[in-house]
Amino acid sequence: MLMRILGRSGLEVSAIGLGCMGLSHAYGPAVDKKAGIALIRAAVERGVTLFDTAEAYGPFTNEELVGEALAPVRDKVVIATKFGFDIDLKTGARSGGVNSRPDHINAVAEASLKRLKTDVIDLFYQHRVDPAVPIEDVAGAVKNLIRAGKVRHFGLSEAGAQTIRRAHAIQPVAAVQSEYSLWWRGPEAEILPTLEELGIGFVPFSPLGAGFLTGAVTATTKFEGSDFRASVPRFAPDAMKANLALVELLRDVAKRKGATPAQIALAWLLAQKPWIVPIPGTTKVHRLEENLAAAGVELTAADLAAIKTAAAKIELKGERLPEAALKMTGL
């Protein structure tokens, strides 16, 4: 597996990480615990070193799964987790809001350390910006955790450019995580230039458009109620029918390159900047292997130009998240 460094942080990780959320949360019923552990360990065996989780996934169960799976190889991997939602740390009850008060951040860190079976969190992201707490206070709280040896690096998720700048001035931000793919290119306007200027790495989640860019989703695909895609406008039947033009574009490129649509989507992301590290998720080992093989797919300047030209002609339909979720992002 090729390695990359997230910005100027010095944090070196595999060029493709593993988003672990879907093993426990958001895409229907959680996988069997043994199967989840096996999948994570299969990723380790294939060279993956960056594993992404959060207290909110479950809540709590995904961190527990990741912690147990990685305990035998803890010194060989980088674990990223997140704080910032208003979750009762005893019951797991969620208010639906955010909470980045410094005292809550400290409590979340202690709870996450226990669930992850570790004494340090490699990368601690603010999951969503809390408008009630100055980002300087959030960065200061994480700075104190870093000084205490409980956290190594600070990250932000779905934050706007000015928020990133303000946080970075207090405690250097190692990485910003936001949705980014050919399906949603919002970060290109302000976020990527800001990160390049400041020397911050970028970790795209949903790099395969929540499965859409793999080609496995069709206009007739139905999502059950526990699958978050059932409430996403971009996955509504009419929108999916229109958006399949992007999948056809990926299929065309894939045929020429001897690859799959998913591999082209990931290779395109890797080609954007050398400090971009996508974290596709999966529950299947063969999909894991397919995704990781994308690191070996070379897209030439001509390939990238052709994709850019063709993609510009496709009008994508539907918002990437439900309205309430969009309001919680800074993008």
C-alpha positions in Angstrom: 0.0 0.0 0.0 1.3 3.5 -0.9 1.6 5.9 2.0 0.7 9.6 2.2 1.3 12.4 4.7 -1.7 14.5 5.8 -0.5 18.0 5.0 2.4 19.3 7.1 1.3 17.4 10.2 3.8 14.6 9.7 0.9 12.1 10.2 1.7 9.3 7.6 -1.1 6.9 6.7 -2.1 4.5 3.9 -3.2 6.3 0.7 -6.6 4.8 1.2 -8.1 4.4 4.7 -11.2 2.5 5.9 -14.3 4.3 6.9 -15.8 2.0 9.6 -19.2 3.7 10.1 -21.1 1.4 7.9 -20.2 -1.7 9.9 -22.4 -0.5 12.7 -24.4 2.5 11.6 -26.4 4.3 8.9 -26.5 1.7 6.2 -29.1 -0.7 7.6 -28.5 -3.3 10.4 -25.1 -3.6 11.9 -22.9 -6.4 10.7 -22.2 -9.4 12.9 -19.4 -8.5 15.4 -17.1 -11.3 14.2 -17.6 -10.3 10.6 -16.8 -6.7 11.4 -13.7 -7.6 13.2 -12.6 -9.9 10.4 -13.2 -7.1 7.8 -11.1 -4.6 9.8 -8.3 -7.1 10.3 -8.4 -8.0 6.6 -7.8 -4.3 5.9 -4.8 -4.3 8.2 -3.4 -7.3 6.5 -3.7 -5.5 3.1 -1.8 -2.4 4.3 -4.5 -0.1 5.5 -3.3 2.0 8.5 -6.0 4.7 8.8 -9.3 3.6 10.4 -12.1 6.1 10.9 -14.8 5.9 13.6 -16.8 8.1 15.9 -18.7 8.0 19.2 -21.9 8.8 17.2 -21.7 5.7 15.1 -24.1 3.4 17.0 -23.7 5.4 19.3 -20.6 3.9 20.8 -20.8 0.4 19.2 -18.5 1.3 16.2 -15.7 2.5 18.5 -16.0 -0.7 20.5 -15.8 -2.8 17.4 -12.8 -0.8 16.0 -11.0 -0.9 19.4 -11.4 -4.7 19.7 -10.4 -5.4 16.1 -7.3 -3.2 16.2 -6.1 -4.0 19.8 -3.6 -6.6 18.6 -2.0 -4.2 16.1 -2.5 -0.9 17.9 1.1 0.3 17.3 0.8 -0.2 13.6 -2.4 1.8 12.9 -3.8 5.3 13.1 -7.2 5.6 14.7 -9.4 8.6 14.0 -12.5 9.3 16.0 -14.8 12.2 16.6 -16.6 14.3 19.3 -19.2 17.0 18.9 -22.7 15.6 19.0 -24.9 15.9 22.1 -24.9 12.3 23.3 -25.4 11.1 26.8 -22.2 9.3 27.6 -24.0 6.9 29.9 -27.1 6.0 28.0 -26.1 6.9 24.4 -29.3 9.0 24.1 -29.0 11.7 21.5 -30.6 15.1 21.6 -30.2 15.6 17.9 -28.0 18.6 18.5 -24.3 19.4 18.9 -22.1 19.8 21.9 -18.5 20.9 21.8 -18.2 22.5 25.3 -14.7 21.9 26.5 -15.9 19.8 29.5 -17.9 17.6 27.1 -14.9 17.2 24.8 -12.8 16.0 27.7 -15.5 13.5 28.8 -15.9 12.2 25.3 -12.1 11.7 24.9 -12.0 9.6 28.1 -14.9 7.5 27.1 -13.5 7.0 23.5 -10.1 6.0 24.9 -11.8 3.2 26.9 -13.9 2.0 24.0 -11.0 2.0 21.6 -8.8 0.1 24.1 -6.0 2.6 23.8 -4.2 5.3 25.7 -4.1 7.8 22.9 -6.3 8.9 20.1 -4.3 9.5 16.9 -6.7 11.9 15.3 -9.5 13.6 17.1 -12.0 15.4 14.9 -14.8 17.8 15.8 -17.6 16.0 14.1 -19.7 19.1 13.4 -19.1 22.7 14.3 -21.0 23.9 17.4 -22.3 27.5 16.8 -22.7 27.9 20.6 -19.0 27.3 21.3 -16.2 29.5 19.8 -14.0 27.3 17.7 -11.0 28.8 19.6 -12.3 27.2 22.7 -12.7 23.8 20.9 -9.2 24.0 19.6 -7.9 25.0 23.0 -9.6 22.0 24.6 -8.0 19.6 22.1 -4.7 21.4 22.5 -4.9 20.5 26.2 -5.6 16.9 25.4 -2.6 16.8 23.1 -0.4 18.3 25.9 -1.8 15.6 28.3 -0.8 12.9 25.8 -4.3 11.7 25.3 -4.6 12.9 21.6 -1.9 13.2 19.0 -3.6 15.3 16.2 -6.6 17.6 15.9 -9.1 17.5 13.0 -12.3 19.1 11.8 -15.2 17.6 9.9 -17.5 19.6 7.5 -16.1 22.9 8.7 -16.0 26.1 6.6 -12.8 27.8 5.5 -12.9 30.6 8.1 -13.6 28.1 10.9 -10.6 26.1 9.8 -8.4 29.2 9.8 -9.5 30.2 13.3 -9.0 26.7 14.7 -5.6 26.3 13.1 -4.4 29.5 14.7 -4.9 28.0 18.1 -4.0 24.3 17.5 -2.6 23.2 14.2 -5.2 21.1 12.3 -3.8 17.9 10.9 -6.7 17.0 8.7 -10.2 18.1 7.6 -12.8 15.6 6.8 -15.7 16.3 4.5 -17.7 14.7 1.7 -15.9 14.9 -1.6 -16.1 12.9 -4.8 -17.1 13.4 -8.4 -20.6 13.2 -7.1 -20.2 16.3 -4.8 -17.3 18.7 -5.5 -18.2 21.5 -3.0 -14.8 21.5 -1.2 -13.0 22.6 -4.4 -14.2 26.2 -4.2 -12.8 27.2 -0.8 -11.8 24.2 1.3 -9.1 22.7 -0.8 -7.3 26.0 -1.5 -7.4 26.8 2.2 -6.0 23.4 3.2 -3.2 23.7 0.6 -2.3 27.2 2.0 -2.2 26.0 5.6 -0.7 22.6 5.0 -3.6 20.6 6.2 -4.5 17.1 4.9 -7.9 16.2 3.5 -9.9 13.0 4.2 -12.9 12.7 1.9 -15.7 10.6 3.4 -18.3 9.1 1.0 -15.7 9.0 -1.7 -17.9 6.6 -3.6 -21.0 8.7 -3.2 -22.4 6.4 -0.4 -22.1 3.5 -2.9 -23.7 5.2 -5.9 -20.4 5.6 -7.8 -19.7 1.8 -7.6 -22.5 1.2 -10.2 -24.3 -1.2 -7.7 -27.1 1.3 -7.2 -29.7 1.6 -9.9 -32.7 3.8 -10.5 -34.9 1.1 -9.0 -32.9 0.4 -5.9 -34.9 0.7 -2.7 -33.4 1.6 0.7 -34.9 0.3 3.9 -35.8 2.8 6.7 -32.7 2.3 8.7 -30.5 3.2 5.7 -29.8 6.9 5.8 -29.9 7.0 2.0 -33.7 6.5 2.2 -34.0 10.2 3.3 -31.3 11.7 1.0 -32.7 13.8 -1.9 -29.9 12.7 -4.2 -31.1 9.1 -3.8 -34.7 9.8 -4.6 -35.8 7.8 -7.7 -36.0 10.7 -10.2 -32.7 12.1 -9.0 -31.0 8.7 -9.2 -32.2 8.2 -12.7 -30.6 11.5 -13.8 -27.4 11.0 -11.8 -26.7 7.6 -13.3 -25.1 9.5 -16.2 -22.1 10.1 -13.9 -21.8 6.3 -13.3 -21.8 5.7 -17.0 -19.0 8.2 -17.4 -17.0 6.2 -14.8 -17.8 2.9 -16.6 -16.5 4.3 -19.8 -13.2 5.4 -18.3 -13.0 2.1 -16.3 -13.3 0.0 -19.5 -10.4 1.9 -21.1 -8.2 1.6 -17.9 -9.1 -2.1 -17.1 -10.6 -1.0 -13.8 -14.0 -0.7 -12.1 -16.1 2.5 -11.7 -15.3 2.5 -8.0 -11.6 2.3 -8.7 -11.8 5.2 -11.2 -13.7 7.3 -8.6 -11.1 6.7 -6.0 -8.2 7.2 -8.4 -9.7 10.5 -9.4 -9.7 11.6 -5.8 -6.1 10.5 -5.2 -5.0 12.4 -8.4 -6.4 15.7 -7.1 -3.8 16.3 -4.4 -1.0 14.3 -2.8 -2.4 15.0 0.7 -5.9 13.6 0.0 -6.7 10.3 1.7 -10.1 8.9 0.9 -11.8 6.5 3.4 -14.3 4.3 1.5 -16.3 2.0 3.7 -17.5 -1.6 3.0 -18.7 -4.7 4.7 -17.2 -7.1 2.1 -13.6 -8.2 1.7 -13.8 -8.4 -2.1 -15.0 -4.7 -2.2 -12.2 -3.8 0.2 -9.7 -5.3 -2.2 -11.3 -3.6 -5.1 -11.1 -0.2 -3.4 -7.5 -0.6 -2.3 -6.5 -1.6 -5.8 -7.5 1.9 -6.9 -4.2 3.2 -5.5 -2.5 1.4 -8.4 -4.8 2.9 -11.1 -2.9 5.7 -12.9 -5.0 8.5 -14.4 -3.0 10.6 -16.9 -3.4 14.3 -17.3 -5.4 13.5 -20.5 -7.6 11.1 -18.5 -8.3 13.7 -15.9 -9.0 16.4 -18.4 -11.5 14.1 -20.3 -13.2 13.3 -17.0 -13.5 17.0 -16.1 -14.9 17.9 -19.5 -17.5 15.0 -19.5 -18.5 15.6 -15.9 -19.1 19.3 -16.5 -21.8 18.3 -19.0 -23.8 16.2 -16.4 -26.4 18.0 -14.3 -26.6 16.2 -11.0 -29.9 16.4 -9.1 -30.8 16.4 -5.4 -29.0 17.6 -2.3 -26.3 15.4 -0.8 -27.9 15.4 2.6 -31.4 16.0 4.1 -32.1 19.6 4.9 -31.5 19.3 8.7 -28.2 17.6 8.2 -27.1 20.2 5.7 -27.7 23.0 8.2 -25.1 21.3 10.5 -22.3 21.6 7.9 -20.1 24.6 7.2 -20.1 24.0 3.5 
